[in-house]
């Protein structure tokens, strides 16, 4: 994704843009990766729970990321996979 597209997107907050670049950095070039626990991400970015969730929702709404809930072999919740999208809505 072109950096200019993200930086010039008027509907994303500065925190959402920072969170996107944080997620891209964590992905380390991968299209999909297992997301760290929200508390760990909030601590690393020094943001609160409300800011975390509202900015994740903005990134999802405008097609920058997708969140996929995963289950283990027994069908129990095992985490979230984050997908960095290449096309923006």
Backbone torsions as a table, in degrees:
resi	resn	phi	psi	omega
1	UNK	NA	137.9	-179.8
2	UNK	-71.9	131.5	-178.9
3	UNK	-58.7	-37.6	-178.9
4	UNK	-61.6	-36.7	179.3
5	UNK	-59.9	-44.2	-178.6
6	UNK	-70.6	-48.2	-176.2
7	UNK	-65.3	-30.4	-178.4
8	UNK	-94.5	-0.3	179.7
9	UNK	-69.8	116.5	-173.0
10	UNK	-74.0	-21.6	-176.7
11	UNK	-90.5	-3.9	177.6
12	UNK	-96.3	137.6	175.4
13	UNK	-76.7	164.7	177.3
14	UNK	-60.6	-37.3	178.4
15	UNK	-65.4	-38.0	178.8
16	UNK	-65.2	-39.7	178.3
17	UNK	-65.3	-42.8	178.2
18	UNK	-64.2	-40.4	179.7
19	UNK	-64.8	-39.0	178.1
20	UNK	-60.3	-47.6	-179.2
21	UNK	-67.1	-32.2	173.9
22	UNK	-62.1	-47.4	-178.8
23	UNK	-64.6	-39.8	177.0
24	UNK	-62.0	-40.0	177.9
25	UNK	-65.0	-41.6	178.2
26	UNK	-65.4	-37.1	-179.6
27	UNK	-64.3	-27.5	177.1
28	UNK	52.1	45.6	176.8
29	UNK	91.8	-11.7	179.8
30	UNK	-80.1	149.3	177.3
31	UNK	-75.4	-37.1	179.6
32	UNK	-129.4	146.7	178.4
33	UNK	-156.1	155.6	177.7
34	UNK	-74.6	126.0	-176.8
35	UNK	-75.4	139.1	173.9
36	UNK	-65.9	161.6	175.6
37	UNK	-60.3	142.5	-179.2
38	UNK	-53.6	-36.6	-180.0
39	UNK	-62.8	-37.6	178.9
40	UNK	-67.7	-42.2	178.7
41	UNK	-64.9	-44.6	179.5
42	UNK	-60.6	-40.9	179.3
43	UNK	-65.7	-42.9	-179.3
44	UNK	-66.4	-34.9	-179.8
45	UNK	-92.8	-6.1	-179.9
46	UNK	56.6	49.8	177.6
47	UNK	-127.8	162.2	179.9
48	UNK	-87.1	175.5	-178.4
49	UNK	-61.2	-45.9	-178.5
50	UNK	-62.9	-44.6	179.4
51	UNK	-63.8	-41.0	178.9
52	UNK	-58.7	-54.4	-175.4
53	UNK	-67.2	-40.2	-179.0
54	UNK	-66.8	-37.4	-179.6
55	UNK	-76.3	-34.0	173.3
56	UNK	-62.1	-42.1	179.6
57	UNK	-64.2	-39.0	176.4
58	UNK	-61.9	-45.4	179.8
59	UNK	-62.7	-35.8	177.0
60	UNK	-71.8	-45.5	-177.3
61	UNK	-56.9	-41.8	-176.8
62	UNK	-94.9	9.8	169.9
63	UNK	79.9	20.0	178.1
64	UNK	-80.2	-33.2	178.6
65	UNK	-139.4	160.1	170.0
66	UNK	-127.2	142.6	176.2
67	UNK	-111.8	128.4	-177.7
68	UNK	-122.5	116.7	177.5
69	UNK	-73.3	135.2	-179.4
70	UNK	-114.7	154.8	178.4
71	UNK	-125.7	151.2	176.5
72	UNK	-84.0	-173.2	-176.1
73	UNK	-65.5	-19.5	178.9
74	UNK	-93.3	-0.3	179.0
75	UNK	89.7	5.4	179.6
76	UNK	-87.7	149.1	178.4
77	UNK	-56.7	130.8	-178.3
78	UNK	-125.2	2.6	177.5
79	UNK	137.8	-169.8	-178.2
80	UNK	-126.7	133.5	172.5
81	UNK	-100.2	130.8	179.0
82	UNK	-102.3	131.5	178.7
83	UNK	-111.8	123.7	175.4
84	UNK	-84.4	117.8	-176.6
85	UNK	-83.8	147.0	179.6
86	UNK	-95.5	-17.5	178.6
87	UNK	-118.6	136.5	-179.3
88	UNK	-98.7	142.5	178.5
89	UNK	-72.1	NA	NA
